[in-house]
Amino acid sequence: MRGMVKQWFEQSAPFEGILACGVRHSDQSAMVKTWTDGFTEVAVENALCCVVDVFQVLQFNRIASGRIRWVYQGVLFHCERRGDGTCLGVFTGRETSRLDLAGLDRIFNEFQALTGSESK
């Protein structure tokens, strides 16, 4: 599955309003893309690490989780986790007039739809 996620991530097209995104696997490896100087790979990886912790706490407490979103002063951080524990996080601007909401939904739908055998 990791190979399929990597291929999808490398080929995924950006959409209007995306600032950075990343995928974190259950083994703690990560892939990151940034389109804005304000986001370093290290910062995005750190945010993904925190997201994994949040999803684990939600699961431990039997709280259903879908897409979660953090609101910061100038950006939003949208996150989802697949059943195999892989997480996708996407940073966007807060102004919905400058955000392709269909593109945001597309990237999460594609991420969730990936299937295949696990390969490490």
Residue pairs with C-beta under 8 A, 6 or more apart in sequence:
1 84
1 86
1 114
1 115
1 116
1 117
1 118
1 119
2 25
2 29
2 118
2 119
2 120
3 116
3 119
4 114
4 115
4 116
5 23
5 25
5 86
5 111
5 114
6 31
8 110
8 111
8 114
9 23
9 31
9 33
10 31
12 107
12 110
14 33
14 35
14 103
15 100
15 102
15 103
15 104
15 106
15 107
16 98
16 99
16 100
16 103
17 92
17 93
17 95
17 98
17 99
17 100
17 103
17 104
18 35
18 90
18 91
18 92
18 103
18 104
18 107
19 34
19 35
19 36
19 38
19 39
19 75
19 91
19 92
19 93
20 32
20 33
20 34
20 35
20 36
20 39
20 44
20 90
20 91
21 32
21 33
21 44
21 88
21 89
21 90
21 91
21 107
22 30
22 31
22 32
22 33
22 44
22 45
22 47
22 48
22 88
22 89
23 30
23 31
23 48
23 86
23 87
23 88
23 89
23 111
24 30
24 45
24 48
24 49
24 51
24 52
24 86
24 87
24 89
25 85
25 86
26 84
26 85
26 86
27 120
28 49
30 44
30 45
30 48
32 41
32 44
32 45
32 48
34 40
34 41
34 44
39 91
44 89
44 91
47 77
47 89
47 91
48 87
48 89
51 68
51 77
51 79
51 81
51 87
51 89
52 81
52 85
52 87
54 68
54 79
55 65
55 68
55 79
55 81
55 87
58 64
58 65
59 65
65 81
66 80
67 78
67 79
67 80
67 108
68 78
68 79
68 80
69 76
69 77
69 78
69 79
70 76
70 77
70 79
71 94
74 93
74 94
75 91
75 92
75 93
75 94
76 91
76 92
76 93
76 94
77 89
77 90
77 91
78 89
78 90
78 91
78 92
78 104
78 108
79 87
79 88
79 89
79 90
80 87
80 88
80 108
80 111
80 112
81 87
81 88
82 88
82 111
82 112
82 114
84 118
88 107
88 108
88 111
90 104
90 107
90 108
92 99
92 104
93 99
